[in-house]
Amino acid sequence: MDFSEIIGHTHIKNHLRTTVQQGRIAHAQLFHGPAGSGLLPLAIAYARELLCSTHEEGSQAYERCARNVHQFTHPDLHFVYPVNTNDTVKKNAVSSLFMEEWRNFLNENPYGSLFDWFQQLGIENKQGNISVLEAEDISKKLALKAYEGGFKIMIVWMADRMNTECSNKILKLVEEPPEKTVLLFLAEDSEQIINTIRSRCQLLQVPLLPESEIAKALVSKTNVSESEALRISRQAHGDYNKALHILSKDNEDLVFEEWFVAWVRSAFKSKGNKKAIQDLLQWSEKVAGKGRETQKNFLQYCIELFRQALLKNYGLDSLVYLETQDPKFSLEKFAPFVHQNNIYEILKGLEDALYHVERNGNAKIIFTDLSIQLTRLIHKKEVI
C-alpha cells in the first residue's frame, strides 16, 4: 500500500513524504481521527516510505521491500491491535496470535472499523483491548535489530484501547526508543490515551473525508454510478468504510433505525399507556441482549439521529445528510419533537448510557433507565 492508493488527504500525504525526505521523523507519532477517514492506510503507506527509503527507488531491494509491505509480511513492520479470546485462542490473547486474520482484514478493507475487526475475530459480543501481555511482545520485537538495517516500525491500531497497565509498561519505550524505531499510535479518541504517552507524541489530526473524494473513490473502485456514489457519500458523513457498508446493503444503520423507530414510538405512546411501557421494557431487554460493541454503536447512532433531527427542526437542511429507510418514519415529522428544551437532556442521557456500557454496567438497567428518561423528554414542550 502506498500513498497513491489512499483516498484524499493530499496535504497530509505531502507532509509525511517531506518528513521522510528531510529526515525529520519523530520516533513517536499519534494519528488521530475516525478509522473510516484513513488512519490505518496512511500509517501503512508512511511505513512503506520509511522502510523502503534506504533502498534506491526502482532497485530489486526497493521492489522487494515495497512488495513485503504490500503483503504485510515485512520483518521490520509490526502491528498491534485490540484482541480478546475466541474459539481458537482460549487465553492470553495477543496480536501475534491473530496475524492471519489481521492480514485478511487489511486486504479486505484497511478502512474497516473496530467493530468490523471484532466480527472478523468472532468477538463482536466482547470488548477487545490491548493488554499488558501485548506490552511484553512490543518490547521484545523492538529490542531486536532491524532485519534490513533500516527502520523498525510498530503500528498500534486503536491505541485508545490500551489499558493502563500496558500504557505504563511501554512508557519507557516511548521516552527512550531504540535507534531508528518509530512508534505510530492510531486512535479515534486520543483522550483515552494516558497523558504521559500522548504528550510525548507528535500529533497528526486526520479529518473526515470530503464527500467528493468518497464519491470519486466509489466510482473508481466499485461499479456504482456517479449519481449513486454522490448519494452514498453524503450519507457516509466523511467515513469511507460506512460508504462501503451502505453500498453493500449490510449497513448496521438499517438495523439501528428499526430499533430506534420502535423505541421512540413506544416512548410516545407510554404516557398513561401500560402496554407501551411493557413494550419499552421488552425493547430494553432485546437491546441489552446484544454485544456491547453493538450497543455502543447503536447509542452513537441515536446521538447522531437526534442531532440531525434538531438541525432539521431549525431549518438547517444543508447540514442534514441522514436518510431514513422506513417509509412510515419521517425525519421531517419527527424533528419538531427535538428542540432546545430537551436536546441537552436527551444527549446527556445517551452519553451517560454509552459511558456505563463501556464500563460493563448492567445493560438491561442502563437501557431501561434511558427509555424511562426518553418517555419524559420526548413529550417536553418547546418554550421559546
N, C-alpha and C positions, 0 to 999 in steps of 0.2 A: 504494500500500500504506500503510495507516495502522495505528495500534495496535489497533483493533478486530478486525483480521484475524489478529492474532498469537496463537498458542496459549499459554495460561498466562502466567506471569511478570508477574502483576498488580503486584507491588511494584516491579519494575524499570520497567515502563511508567509507573507513577505518579511514580517518581523522575525519569525522563527528561523527562516533561511538566513537572514542577516546575522543573527546571533551566532550561527554555526560558521558562516564565512569569516566573521570578525573574531571568532574565538571567545566571545563574551557569553559563556554558558554557565548559568547558575547551577550549583550542584543539587539544589532542592527547589522544585517549582510546583506551584499549585494551580492547576487548570480548574476554573470554577464556572459552572453553568449547567444547563439541562443536558442530560445524556443525549437526547434526540437532536441537539444542536451540533453534535460532532466532537465532543470531548475526546473520546477514545480514538477515532480516526486521526485527529490532529496529533495526538500523542504518539501514535504508531508511526505516522509519516515523519514526525520530528525525530523519533528514534532512528528511523532509516537514514535520515540525513546525517545524524551524528555517527552512527555505526559505519556507514559507508564513506564518510568524509576522509578516512585515512587511505583510501584507495583512489587511484586515478580513474576518473569517470570514463566508462567505456571499456575498461580493462576487464579481464576474466575475473579477477578478485572482486572488482566492484559489482559485476553482474551476479556473482555467486552470493555476495553479501545481500544485495537487493532481493534476490530470489529467496534467501533464507528468511529475511524479514517478512516478505510477502506470504510465506508459508508458516510464519510464526514459529520457526524452528531455529532461529539464530541463537548460538550458545551464549551470547552476551546480552540477550534481551530476555528479561524475566517479567512475569506478571503475577500480581496478587489481586484477589477479588473475593467478595463475600461468599462464604460457603456454609453448609450445615450437613449433618449426617443425612443419608438417604438409603435406599435399598441396597446400594453397592458398598458405600462407606458407612460402617456402623458406628465408628468412634474416631476421635482425634482428626476431624476433618480439616484439611489444609488445601491450599490451592493446587499444589503439585499433584494431588490425587485426582484432580479433575481436568487435567490438561487436554485430553481428547475432547471432552465436552466443551471446553473453552475454545479450542480451535474451531470446532463446528459452529459455535455461537458466532465467532468473529467472521467466519466465512459466509454465514447466512445473513448476518446484519450487524455490522460493527456499531450501528446507531441504536441498537437494542437497549431496552430499559432493564432496570434491576429485576422487575417482575418477569420479563421475558427470560432472563438468565435463570431465575429460580424455577421457571417452568421447564427449562432445558434440563435442570438437575432433578426435577420432580419434587421440589421442596417448596412449592408455592404456598403451602399451608404453614410454613415455618418462617422465622426471621433469620436470614443469614447474617453473618458478621465476619470480621477479620479479627481473629482471636490472638491471644498471647503465643499460642503454638506457631502461628504464622510468623511472628517476630523472630523466632529462633531460626526458621527457614530463611528469612530475609538476611539475617546476619551471616549465616553460613554461605549463601550464594554470593554475597557481595565481598566476602573475605577472600574469595578465590581470585587469582589473576585473570585478567581478560583473556579469553581464548584466542582472540585475534590481535591482542596487543593494543587495542584502542580503548573505547569507552565501554563501561558496563552500565546498563540501564535497567532500572526497576520501575515498572509502571504499576502503581497502586490504584486500581479502578474502584470507585465508590469508597474513597478513603474516609468519608464521613461515617462509614460503618466499622471503623477500627474501634475496638473497645479500649478503655483507659489503660489496662494492663499492657496491651500491645503497643499503644502510643508511647507510653513511658519507656518501654523496653527498646524501642528504635530511636529514641530521642538522641542518644549519643551518636548514632549513625548520621542523623540529620545535622547535628552540630559539627561533627568531625568525620566526614565520609572518607573512605579510601580514595586514593588518587584516581582521577578520571571516572568517578562514579556519579551518575545522575539519577536522582530520585524524582519521579514525576507522579505527584499526587493528583488524582482526578476526583472531584467532588461536586455533587449537586447542592449540598448545604455545607459550605465551608465553616460555618459557625459551630458545627458539631465536631470539628477537629480541634483538639486541645490547643490552647493559645501558644504554648511553648514550641509546638511544631509549626503552627500557622505563621507565627511571627518570623520564623527563620526561612520561610519560603518566598520565592519571587512569585507574585500573584499575576495570573493571566485570566482575565474575565472573557469568557466565550459567550456572546449574546445569542438570542434566538435567531433562527434563520429567517430572512425576508421571504414573504410569500412567493415572490418572483423566482427566487433561487430554488425553492422546493418544487414549484411547478416545472421549472426547466429540468430539474433532475428527474422528476417523474416521467416527463415526456421522453427523455433520452435513455432512461434505464428500464422503462416498462412500456407496454403497448397502449397506454392511456392517451386519449386525445388531449389537445391543448386546453379546450374548454373544461373538460373533466378535471384535468390537472389543476387548473386555476381554482375550481370549486373545492377540491380536496385540500389544496394548500391553504385556503382561507380557514377551513375547519381545523387544520393541523396546528394552528397557532404557533408557528415557528419551530415545530418539532417534526423532523423528517420521519422518525420512527412511527409517530402517530399517523402521519400521512400514509405510510405503507400499510398500517393496520386498517385504516379506513378503506383503502383501495382493495384490500383482500377480504373485506367484509367480516373480519373477525375482531373488529374493534370492540374492546370491552365496554366502551361508552354506550353501545346499544343495550347491553345488559343493565348497565348502571342507570340508563334512562328509564327502563322498565321498573327498576326498584324505586327510583326517585318519584316517578309518577304515582305508583301505588302508595308510597309514603305520604306525599303531600295531599293526595285525595283522602286518605284515611284521616289525616290531621284536620282537613277542612270539615269533615263530617263528624268529628269526635265531640263537638260541642253539644253536650246533652244527649249523646248517642252512645249507648253502652256497646252496641255491636261494633261500631267504628273503633272504639277503644280496644276491644278484643282483636280487631284486625291489626291495630298498631302493635300490640303485644306479639302477635304471630309474626308480623313483619320483622320486629326486632329479633325474635328468636331465629328467624330464617337467615338474616344477615350475620348474626352472631355465630352461626354455624360455618361461615366461610373462613378461609385462611386470613391471617392478619394482614398480609400484603394486599389482598383483595379488599379488605375492609378499609385500609388506609387509602388505596386508590379511589375507592368509592367516595370517601369523605372529601378527598381533594376534588373529585368531580362535582360534588354537591356545592362546595365552596365556589367553584368557577361558575356553576349554573346560576347560583343566587346573584353573583356579581353581574353576570350577563343580563339577568332579569332586571336588576337595578338600572343598568345602563339603558336598557330598552324602555323602562318606565320614565326615564328623564330625557328621552328623545335623542340619545347619543347612538343612533343606529349605525354610524360609520365604524364604531368600535365593537359592534355585536357581530360575532362570527359563528356562534353556535347555532346549529340547525337541528331541531328535534325530528325524530322519525315517526313517533306515534301521531297518527292523524287526529286523534281525539285530544291531544295535548298541545296547546299553542303557547309559545313563549310570550307572545303578544298579549294573550288573555291572562297569563299568569303574572306578568310583570307588575300590574297595579298593586298586587299584594306584597310586593317587596319595595320598601321605601325607607326614607331617612329615619323613621321612628322604630323600625325593627331590624334593619340590616346589621347593625353593630352587634346586637344581642344574638342574632342568628349565626353570624360568622364566629362570634366568640364561642357559642355552643359547639359548633362544628370543629373549631380549632382545639377546644378543650377535649372533645371526644377523640380527635386524632392523637393528641398528646397521651391520653390514657391508653389508647390501643397500642401505641408504640412502646408503652411501658408495661405491656402484658396485663392490663386491667381486665376485669370480667366483662367480656364483650356484650353479654346479654343485658347486664346492668347499664353499661355505657349507652347502648342504643335505645334501651327503654327510656332512660332519663332524657336523652336527646329528643326522642319522639314526644315526650310529655312537654318539653320546652317548646317544640315546634307548634303543638296544638294551641298554645297560648299566644305565641308570637305571630303566627300566620293570620290570626284574627284581629291583630292590633291595628287600629285605625291610624291613618296618617294625619298628623296635626301640623298644619302649615303656620 
